[in-house]
Amino acid sequence: MTEQILFNYLNRLVNALFKIIPMYEDQDESLPTYICSLRDELRGADGIMALMDNNPIFFSIISNLQFFVDEPGCGLPAVRRGVFRSIRHCKDLMRLYCGEGVL
């Protein structure tokens, strides 16, 4: 059951991360708020982090979001790189903690 909950959360996180790219391309004014909200959600996910033994990969996702907050004009290539790196981290966490039956 716990593996399924974690899988669902990480899968939703992948979708939320991917949404950053079109928002950046469209110069969506709500992007900074969206990124901060997502970052704050991850910071507050103590239960999720505990399920993953406080794996540093999870903190890397938060760090990528913080970079977007700190460097809003970093450019589309940097945004894509950070988003896809974070998505790769989510998939790595799924493989590590969700079990093969969930994937």
C-alpha positions as CSV (number, residue, x, y, z in Angstrom):
1,M,0.0,0.0,0.0
2,T,2.8,2.4,0.9
3,E,4.6,1.7,-2.3
4,Q,1.4,2.6,-4.3
5,I,0.9,5.9,-2.4
6,L,4.6,6.9,-3.0
7,F,4.3,5.9,-6.7
8,N,1.1,8.0,-7.1
9,Y,2.8,11.0,-5.5
10,L,5.9,10.8,-7.5
11,N,4.0,10.3,-10.7
12,R,1.9,13.4,-9.9
13,L,5.1,15.2,-9.2
14,V,6.5,14.3,-12.7
15,N,3.4,15.9,-14.3
16,A,3.7,19.0,-12.1
17,L,7.4,19.4,-13.0
18,F,6.7,19.0,-16.7
19,K,4.1,21.7,-16.6
20,I,6.9,24.2,-15.8
21,I,8.3,24.1,-19.4
22,P,5.1,25.3,-21.2
23,M,4.5,27.8,-18.5
24,Y,8.0,29.2,-19.0
25,E,7.6,29.2,-22.8
26,D,4.3,31.1,-22.5
27,Q,5.8,33.5,-20.1
28,D,3.0,32.7,-17.7
29,E,2.9,35.3,-14.9
30,S,1.9,32.7,-12.4
31,L,5.0,30.6,-12.9
32,P,7.0,32.0,-10.0
33,T,4.1,31.3,-7.6
34,Y,3.6,27.8,-9.1
35,I,7.3,26.9,-8.6
36,C,7.3,28.3,-5.1
37,S,4.2,26.3,-4.2
38,L,5.6,23.1,-5.6
39,R,8.9,23.7,-3.8
40,D,7.1,24.4,-0.5
41,E,5.0,21.3,-1.0
42,L,8.1,19.2,-1.3
43,R,9.8,20.8,1.7
44,G,6.7,19.9,3.7
45,A,6.6,16.3,2.6
46,D,8.2,14.9,5.7
47,G,6.2,11.7,5.5
48,I,7.2,11.1,1.9
49,M,10.8,11.8,2.7
50,A,10.7,9.4,5.6
51,L,9.4,6.7,3.2
52,M,12.5,7.2,1.1
53,D,14.9,7.3,4.0
54,N,15.6,11.0,3.4
55,N,17.3,10.1,0.1
56,P,19.4,13.1,-1.2
57,I,17.9,12.6,-4.6
58,F,14.6,14.1,-3.2
59,F,16.5,17.1,-2.0
60,S,18.0,17.6,-5.4
61,I,14.5,18.1,-6.8
62,I,13.9,20.8,-4.3
63,S,17.2,22.4,-5.1
64,N,16.3,22.5,-8.8
65,L,13.1,24.3,-8.0
66,Q,15.0,26.7,-5.8
67,F,17.3,27.5,-8.7
68,F,14.3,28.5,-10.8
69,V,13.2,30.8,-8.0
70,D,16.7,32.4,-7.6
71,E,17.4,32.6,-11.4
72,P,14.1,33.4,-13.1
73,G,15.8,34.6,-16.3
74,C,18.0,31.5,-16.6
75,G,16.7,30.7,-20.1
76,L,14.7,27.9,-21.6
77,P,17.7,25.5,-22.0
78,A,18.4,25.7,-18.3
79,V,14.7,25.3,-17.4
80,R,14.4,22.2,-19.6
81,R,17.6,20.7,-18.2
82,G,16.5,21.3,-14.6
83,V,12.9,20.0,-15.2
84,F,14.1,16.8,-17.0
85,R,16.8,16.2,-14.4
86,S,14.1,16.4,-11.7
87,I,11.8,14.1,-13.6
88,R,14.7,11.6,-14.0
89,H,15.2,11.9,-10.2
90,C,11.5,11.1,-9.6
91,K,11.8,8.0,-11.8
92,D,14.9,6.9,-10.0
93,L,13.0,7.2,-6.7
94,M,10.2,5.2,-8.2
95,R,12.6,2.4,-9.1
96,L,14.2,2.5,-5.7
97,Y,11.2,2.6,-3.5
98,C,8.0,1.6,-5.3
99,G,8.8,-2.0,-6.2
100,E,8.5,-3.6,-9.6
101,G,4.9,-4.6,-9.0
102,V,3.9,-0.9,-8.9
103,L,5.8,0.2,-12.0
